[in-house]
Amino acid sequence: MWATGTRVSDVLSIHESDIDFEEKTIKFFVLKSKKWHTISLDSDTTLRVSNYIRTWKISGLLFQSVNGSKKVMVRQSVYYMLDDYAQIAGIRSIHPHLFRNGLATYLLSKGAPMEIIAYRLKHASTRTTAAFYAKVTPDIERQLISACVPDILGIE
């Protein structure tokens, strides 16, 4: 979810055949817009997914019900797993949408244009991305101002 910025419901609908390992892309059906969407994958994520598919001999749905059936995993299972992992790590409870929010903020901090962030998140408008996901933090503001106008912050 972090690497793609996808909603949990969209992640759970991905099949192993939706991943193009040569092109390093993944396509998924976005339930909210009822449209297919294709985005790029980084090399590390592509390798991890490939290893996951090979190790667990996945065919069909990438994430299947934890009881061993070939049924789709339900959203609530992901919430429970993340809650368990957070407890093990000794951090506050987390939920899947935090990955989506975090990715948008991270991409913004690295200077990604709002259009690219909106595309990755499959938003119809950059206004949605800007209003709900791309939160400016003091570090982001400092990085971008320093890159654009170095002398304003006394950095030359």
C-alpha positions in Angstrom: 0.0 0.0 0.0 2.9 2.3 0.7 4.6 1.8 -2.7 1.4 2.2 -4.7 -0.7 4.5 -2.7 -3.7 2.3 -3.4 -6.8 2.0 -1.2 -7.0 -1.2 0.7 -10.1 -2.4 -1.2 -8.2 -1.9 -4.5 -5.1 -3.8 -3.2 -7.3 -6.7 -2.2 -8.6 -7.0 -5.8 -5.2 -7.4 -7.4 -4.4 -10.7 -9.2 -0.9 -11.9 -9.9 -1.6 -11.5 -13.6 -2.2 -7.7 -13.0 1.6 -7.3 -12.5 3.9 -6.8 -15.5 7.3 -7.8 -14.1 9.2 -6.8 -17.2 7.6 -3.3 -17.5 7.5 -3.0 -13.6 3.8 -1.9 -13.7 0.7 -2.9 -11.8 -2.9 -2.5 -12.9 -5.8 -2.6 -10.6 -9.5 -1.8 -10.6 -10.3 1.3 -8.6 -13.7 0.6 -7.0 -14.3 4.3 -6.3 -14.0 5.4 -9.9 -14.9 2.0 -11.4 -11.9 2.3 -13.8 -8.7 0.4 -14.3 -5.5 2.2 -13.4 -1.9 1.3 -14.2 1.1 2.7 -12.3 4.8 2.0 -12.1 6.5 -0.1 -9.5 10.0 0.4 -8.2 12.5 -2.5 -8.5 12.4 -3.4 -4.8 8.7 -3.7 -4.7 8.6 -5.7 -8.0 11.2 -8.1 -6.6 9.4 -8.5 -3.3 6.1 -9.2 -5.0 7.7 -11.7 -7.4 9.3 -13.5 -4.5 6.0 -13.5 -2.6 4.2 -15.1 -5.6 6.9 -17.7 -6.1 7.3 -18.6 -2.4 3.6 -18.9 -1.7 2.7 -20.3 -5.2 0.1 -17.6 -5.7 -2.3 -17.8 -8.6 -5.3 -15.6 -9.0 -5.8 -13.1 -6.2 -2.6 -11.7 -4.8 -4.0 -11.6 -1.2 -6.3 -14.3 -0.3 -8.3 -15.1 2.8 -6.1 -16.0 5.8 -8.1 -19.2 6.4 -6.5 -20.8 3.3 -9.5 -20.5 1.0 -9.1 -18.9 -2.5 -11.5 -16.2 -1.4 -10.6 -12.5 -1.4 -9.2 -11.2 1.9 -11.6 -8.7 3.5 -10.7 -5.2 4.4 -11.2 -5.8 8.1 -8.5 -8.5 8.1 -6.0 -5.9 6.9 -7.1 -3.6 9.7 -6.6 -6.4 12.3 -3.2 -7.4 10.9 -1.9 -3.8 11.0 -3.2 -3.4 14.5 -1.4 -6.5 15.6 1.8 -5.4 13.9 1.6 -2.0 15.6 1.2 -3.6 19.0 4.2 -5.9 18.3 6.3 -2.9 17.2 5.1 -0.9 20.2 3.6 1.9 18.2 0.1 3.5 18.1 -2.6 1.7 16.2 -2.4 2.3 12.4 -4.8 1.8 9.6 -4.3 1.2 5.8 -5.2 4.7 4.7 -2.2 6.1 6.6 0.0 4.5 3.9 -1.9 6.5 1.2 -1.6 9.7 3.2 2.0 9.1 4.0 2.9 8.4 0.4 1.3 11.6 -0.8 3.2 13.6 1.8 6.5 11.8 1.0 6.2 12.4 -2.7 5.4 16.1 -2.1 8.5 16.3 0.2 10.6 14.9 -2.7 9.3 17.6 -5.0 6.9 15.4 -7.1 4.4 17.6 -8.9 0.8 17.5 -7.7 -0.3 16.0 -11.1 2.0 13.0 -10.6 0.8 12.4 -7.0 -2.9 12.8 -8.1 -2.2 10.3 -11.0 -0.6 7.7 -8.6 -3.6 8.0 -6.2 -6.1 8.0 -9.1 -7.7 11.2 -8.2 -9.9 12.9 -10.8 -8.5 16.3 -9.8 -5.3 17.6 -8.2 -7.6 19.6 -5.9 -8.6 16.4 -4.2 -4.9 15.5 -3.7 -3.9 18.9 -2.4 -6.9 19.2 -0.1 -6.8 15.8 1.6 -3.5 14.1 1.1 -0.5 16.3 0.3 0.1 17.9 3.7 2.9 20.4 3.9 5.1 20.0 6.9 7.9 22.4 8.1 10.5 20.0 6.7 8.8 19.9 3.3 8.4 23.6 3.2 12.1 24.1 4.1 13.3 21.6 1.5 11.2 23.1 -1.3 12.0 26.8 -0.5 15.7 25.9 -0.2 15.6 24.2 -3.6 13.7 27.0 -5.3 15.0 30.1 -3.5 18.1 29.2 -1.5 19.0 32.7 -0.3 15.6 33.2 1.4 16.6 30.9 4.2 20.2 32.0 4.3 21.4 29.0 2.4 23.7 29.7 -0.5 
